[in-house]
């Protein structure tokens, strides 16, 4: 399979003219940047010049890199991972202590305020670039960039691309209004579950009712959080007649970080390119110490545990329960964990500050992946065919794992009520029930069986947009229609009026004829 990918890359290079262009990147922080950076490395290896816009206090995006040049805006966004790590801890504490619904609502409101502040700062950063740093803006204009590559999770790059009149490629699954498909594609709520609803695509009546209500509420909250900031920004530069979300919907290409091995089937659009798992690659050799530890597992194999970039430690009592469950297994365990050493830690468990996740998942002795349910980790597990025990924490993680559970490749455990017995039983179920591995290997085969691997596909479409200065022929103009036209309400009303008028006229004619006939009969009787 890897040979096929290599050959397809060579064929692609020989078939299409290579246009080494200049790409302006406005990324999103955190795990979003980790995956986008993989794409930037590949673009650089193809000869493209990459320029990344970053804030002065960026916490993931490095100022220096061998594969891109950074433009540091002397502006403080004020975002860091401490808030989100603290949020995860507090959310977990509330769930464990079963505190009141009001406490949960207050924490959710605090998160929404944080998101609102983040988007406000992003808008202020764009204003700073346009109005208060003319040298930087002039530098951008003189560079003659071929396109803007940005993450739709924030609107800074989208607005800037429109201001600079650059073709726009969006890389990400989430927009400022939620999941991408619901922004640009027909999304019948009768069989398309809204993300975070934890529903599948075969819903009962009450589930469909819940789906509609959940969608309506979430969309209202999304607009309430980001709307005022981006509306003011767009009115400032483009006038009051342009709605800020039209700038997102006018993007040339959407690089979606999922595919239909992960997603449920649904309507889509021609300018949506599915590149789920583009960061996945064949496993490399492990460092000697890790390889020796893995090999020492013998026939029982290895379990890998990592809870993502934001969570490297847990409350000590939860860590003890997890460690105790691991200690009772025959498998060896490699656990990314930086907190205090659990007292119940067994000799079979190795704690590490960092682990080569992709390489470990690709090792022949890896049996199970214990994951928080981030999209990146899930796709690496799919790519290498490793079943999952899920410990979802926040955001879209529970929904992601719910999809995997419905496909029979994951066992999901509530970390708030976890104990050594529950966790051990979940691990043993996935280890001993062959269907989990069999189903995941089937997903892996489906995911890999493509004419072009996801990373090459993403690069091709980015280069396509550069070659043709956009991809307007793939983009529907439906977003410019008012809602009553989009849903053909005006057509239905018109047709109902026509039918009503026709029926009314026929009724009046028949009534008139009947009245005349009755009148003639009366006159005949009189005569």
Order of alpha helices (4+ residues) and beta strands (2+ residues): alpha-beta-alpha-beta-beta-alpha-alpha-alpha-beta-alpha-beta-beta-beta-alpha-alpha-alpha-beta-beta-alpha-beta-alpha-beta-beta-alpha-beta-alpha-beta-alpha-beta-alpha-alpha-alpha-alpha-alpha
